[in-house]
Amino acid sequence: MYPELKERATSCREDLAAFVQVLVRTQSLSFKEEAVAGIVQDLLEDLAYDLVFRDEVGNVIGFVAGSEEGPTVLLNSHMDTRRPDYESFGTEGPFSGRFEQGLVRGLGAAACKGGLAAQVFAGHILDKSLLPLCGTIVFAATVGQEEGNGAGVRHLMEQTLPKLGVSPDLAILGEPTALVPCNGHDGWADVDVEIAGRDTGTARRAAAAIRDAVSGAASSESRTSGVLSARTSDPAHGENPESQGTSLRVRCRVGSDEEVADSVGLVKRLAFSAVESIGDVSVEVRVHGERRRFYTGKTAEVLCWSTPWLTDPSGPLVSRALEALSASGWRDPVVRTGGFDGLGMGTAGSLLTGRYHVPTLCFGPGDEGRARGEEESVALESLVDAVFGTAVLTHGAIGTPLPRRMPTDRAPRAPGKVSPTRSGK
């Protein structure tokens, strides 16, 4: 059914590789994505997306309107990267974007500039193909994911799209999944422990006792006696050596929404128990939060926790998308639910499914386990496959099924006008 999409995806090879190289070579730490945003916006305009603009916080949005009204599919990838450990990248540095042995190398190649590029070209080839679309594609390159816990996605869903009367019915994230559809993952929460004592020594003894208690509980692998999976920072003392206060941060892995609150409560109980014998110590425990400034100057409060999420693969649009992928001859159309190798990693799926109730899939090139380090890379062949697979998933959700033999004398559809759609219609 989809030979035309396969052919068009293959024809994008050179442009796709060049685009990913430029993205990787352009630094885009969280809340400092302006340069990459300009590159993405320019390409969307060059590819003649029906509507292209940047919103108040710096997200870049492009629309492809179908020939008829219908559901809306959101293709979402983030533009920002983690802060690099320069030493781990050697003399070449993290932003080389070098193309070698079929791989584009560098920070963000997999997480998730490769997926971002694949989604841009997937929207493009669908727009130019003969396959009819009964709905709207919204591509969004968002800011503030890696260190903002989806701050850009939050603004997109609460401000930008509602102003246009648009509500996504399905989201596809370009995160690195080795091109295996993923319908959920576990979560995490950053818990701050603030300690104050009658003097500096008391506060620091209390901090050490709390750290030992939480670390010991984490290693016990017992939910009844401690945090099942957690990482505790070294105590952070104030700049003043005479300061009577210190703090710890505990990052907890959570497997359900309830476990976020459970983790905070468990850390609090462990902390209070640890300082009982020390005396004259006060302890406060809460989820970490901070105010961050977008590159546009707008600010937002960021709470540092990410709830687990799971999308039902039998839902109407999700099942149609997955069925289309299987029908296309995809090598591994089976959906999986995963856990991240790195504690603290996450995707916009937590927000999209939990807060905005949008069924979500992750699908992108690259290996999550090797992302954010010196071995981070994305294969050109995987990028091409990601363009094809993303286009098939999208068309499966909002396209009209066609016979296996496509007519050869049919003119391409005319670009449509963006038609607002609402969830559930």
N, C-alpha and C positions, 0 to 999 in steps of 0.2 A: 504493500500500500504506500510505502514511503520512499521509493527509489529516488524521487526528485529531491527530497530533503537530504538524502545521503550524498547525492551528487553535488548539491549546493554547499553542504558542509565541507566536503573535500576541496571544493574550489576556493574555500576561504583560508587554506593552509598558510600561505605566505603572509597574508594580512593579519591573521590570527597570531602567528608567532611574533611578528613585529610589534603588534599591540601589547602582548604580554611582556615582551622585553622592555618596552617603554614604561609600562606600569611598574615593573620591578625596579627599574633604574631610578624611578621617581620616589623619593622618600614620602611616606604618608603615615606618620605616627598618629595615634588616636588624637582627634581634635586638631590635627594639623594636616588635613587632607586636601587643602585648597589646590595645590599643583596637580594632583591626580584628578581631582574633580573637573578641572579645566580640560584635561586630556580626554576624559570620558565624555564630557558634554560635546566637545568638538567632533568626536567620532559619531555620536548619536545624530548630530546634525548632518554630518557628511553622509551618513547612511539613510538619511531622509525619514527618520521616525516622524510620525504624524504630529507629535507635540513634544518639545524638549524644553526643560527649564530646571533651575536650581531653586530649592526652597530656602526658608529663613535660616536653617541650621547648616546648609551646605550639601544636603542630599541632592543627587542628580537623578532626574526622573525623565523617562521617555515612554510615550504611549504608541502602541500599534492598535488601531481600531479595526475591528472586523467588518465584514459586509452586512452583518445583522447584529442586533443587540443580543446579549446573552451574558453568561458568567464572566467574571474578571479573574485572570490569573496574574498573580504578582510574582515576577522573577526578581529575587533580591540577593545581592552580594554586598559585602562591606568593602570599603576602600582602604581602611586603616590596617596597620600591622602592629604587632607587639614591638616593644623596645628591643633592639637587637643586642645580643652579647657579642660585641665586636671581636673579642678574642677568639670566639668559637668559629668565626668565619675566616680566619687566617688573613694573609696579605691581600687577598682579593676583595675582602669586605662583603657586607651583606647585600649591597645594591648593584651587583655586577650585571645581572640580567644576561649573563653569558649563555650563548647557545652552543651546546656541545653534545655530541653523540645523541642527537634527537631530543635533548632536554634543555629547557630554559631554567637556569639556576638563579637562586637568590631569595631573600626574605620576601614572603608574600606570594611567591610563585604558586604555591598550593593553597595557602590560607589568606585570602582566597581570590587573588587577582586572576588566576587561571580560570576559576569558575565565573568570575565577573566577565571576563572576555568572552567565554563561551556563551553566556546568557545574552550579551549584546548581539553576537552574531546569530544566535538562535532566533531572537526576535526579528532580525533583519531577513534571514532566509525565509521565515514564515510570511513576512510581509510581502516578499517578492515572489513567492511560490504560487502555484496554481491551486493549492489546497485552500478551500473556503474556511473562514473563521467566523463562528457565530458567538462573538464575545470580544473582549478587550484584553490586550496584554499590557501590563504596566511593568516596565523595568525600573528598578530603583537601586542605584549605587549609594549605599548609606554610610554615614559617619558614626564614630563613637561606639563601635561594637566591642573592640578588643579591651579597651579600658573604660568604656562607658556603659557596659552591660546593655547594649541596645538603645542607647539614647537617641540615635538618629532614627531608628525604626519606630520608637515611641512617638517622636514628632511626626513622622510620616503618617502613622495610623491615626493620630489624634488631631492633627492640624491640617497637613497638606492634602491628603486624599479626601477627607470629609468636605473641605472647601470646594472640591470639584464634584462632590456628590458621588464619589467612587468608593466602593467597599469590596475588597478582594474576597473571592469565594474559594480560592486555593492559592497557596504560596509554595514556590519552589526555591530553595536556597542553594546557592552555588558553592557550598562548603565542600572541603575535600572528603569524599567518601569512596575513592577508588572506583568511581562510576557504578556503585551499587546503591540503589534507592534506599534511603534510611528514613524511618518514620518516627524517630524519637531518640532521646538520650537521657542520661541521668543529669543531676544538677549539683549545685554547690552553694555554699554560703560563707561569706567572710564575717567572722564574729570578732568584734573588738572587746578586749578585756582591759579596762582602765583601773589602775591600782594606785592608791594613795596611802602613805604611812606616816607615822609620827616623825620619822626622820628618813634620810636617804637609804641607809642600810636596811631598815625595816621594809621599805617599799621594794627594794631589789631582792631581798630574801623571799618576800611574798611572790614576786614575779617568777622567780626561779622555781618555787614550790608549785605554782599553778602550771607552769610549763611542763614540769616533770609529771604532774598528775594527768594532764590532758594527753601528753605523749604516751604515757603508760597505758591509758585507756584506749588510745588509738591502736596500739600494738596488740591489744588483747583480742581483737577481732570478735568481740562479744557485744552485741547491742545492749545487753542488760547491764554490762559493767563499764561501758565506755563508748566513745565515738567509733563507729565501725571503720571509717576512713577519714583521716584528718592530717593536716600539716600545721605545725605551730611555729611561728616566727621566733627569732631571738627577741628578748626584751628590748624595747626602744625607750631609752632614757631621755629626759629633756636636755636641751642644750646647756642649761645651767647645771654644773656638776653637783650643786647643793640641792637640786630639785628633789622634792619628796614624792614625786609621782613617776610612774613608768607604765608601759602598756605592752600588750601582746596582741597578735592577730592570729586567730585560729581559722583555717580554711577547712571546711567540712564537706565531704561528699554526701549528697542526699539522694535518696531513691524515690521519694514521693513528696507531694506538697506539704504534708503534715510534718515531714522530717526536717524542714527548715526551722520551724518553731521548736521541734524536739531537740535539734542540735543546739540552739541558743539556750534552751533550758538545761540541757545536759552539761554544757560548758559552764553555766552559772553554778550548778550544783557541785561540779568538780572544783571550781575556783573557791567557792565558799568553804568547802571541806578542807581544801589544801591550806587555807590561811587560819583555820580555827586555832591552831597551837601557837601562831605568831603573835596575834593580838594587836590592837590599835591599827587596824588596816581596814580601809573601805574599798569595795570592789564594785564596779559597774560593768555590765555585760550587755551588748547590743549589736545588732547587725551594722556593719560598717557602711557609712554613707559619706559622700563628699560632693561639693559643688564644682562643676566643670564648665569651662568656656569653650564653645565651638569656635571654629576659625572665622565664622561670620561675626563673632562678638556676642551672640546670644548665649545665655547660660542655662544650665539645667541641673537639678539635683539627681545624683546617681546613687542608687542603692546597690551595694555589691552582693547580690545573690541572684541565682538563676535556678528557677524551679525545673524539675524534670518535666518532660512532655512526651506525649504519645498520640499519634494520629491513627485513627481506625482505617486500615487499608481497604475495608469494604465500603467506605463512604462513597457516594455517587461519583463525584469528580475525581477523587483519588483512584478509585477502582478503574474508571475509564482511562485515566492517564497510564496506569500500570498495565492495563490490558493492551493499550496501544503499543507500549514499549515491548511487550512480549510478542505482539503480532509483527513488529518490525524486524524480528529475528535477533533481538538483543541477546547477548550471550548469557546474561545473568539477571533476569528481571525480578528475581525474588527479593522482596523487601526485607530489611533487617532493622532491628532496634539495637543501638549500641551504647557503649560507655566510652568516655574519652580516656586516652592514656594519661593525659596531663590533667591533674586536679586543678580546676579553675577555668578550664576551657568550656566554651558553650557556644550556642548559636542563637539567632533571633527566634528560633522555634519556641523557646520558652515564653516569650512575649506574645508571639502571634497566636499560639494555641491557647495559652493560659489566660491572657488578658483580653485578646481580641477575638478569640474563638474562630480562628481561621485554620482549616486543615492544612497541614504543612508537610512537605517532603524535603529532605536534603539530597542533592544529587550534584556531584562535581568531580573534576579530575584531581589527581594528587592523592597522596597518602597522609592522613591526619597524623599518624604516628611519627612521621618524619618531618612534619611541618615545624616552622619556627626555629630551625637550627641550621647548621652548616650544610647538611645534606638536603635541605629543602629544594625541591625542583618539581617541574611538571613536564611530562612528555608531550611532544607535539601531537603524536598520534592520539593520546588521551584527550587533548584539547579538541581535536577534530571530532572524536567520538562524543565528547561532551556537548558540542554544538548540536550534533545530530540527535543525541538522546534527549536533550532538553527541549528541542523543537518537537520531537515525537510526543513527549509527556504533555507538553503544552497543547499541541493539536489534539491529542487524545481527549483532553478535558473540554476544550471549547471548539473543536473542529467538527465538520460533518464527515462521517465515514464515506470513503470513496471505493469504487471497485479497484481491483488490483491493477487493471490496465487503465492508465490515465489517458484521456483524450489528448492528442498531439496538436490539435488545431485551435485550442482554446486560448484566448488572450488572458494575460495576467489580470487579476482583479484590480480595480482602481483603488487607490488609498481611501480609506474611510474617514469619517469624522468621528472624533472621540465622543462616544455616547455613554453618559454616566449609567452605571448599573449598581444595583443594590443587592446585598447578600440575601439569598433565599428566593430571589425572583427568577 
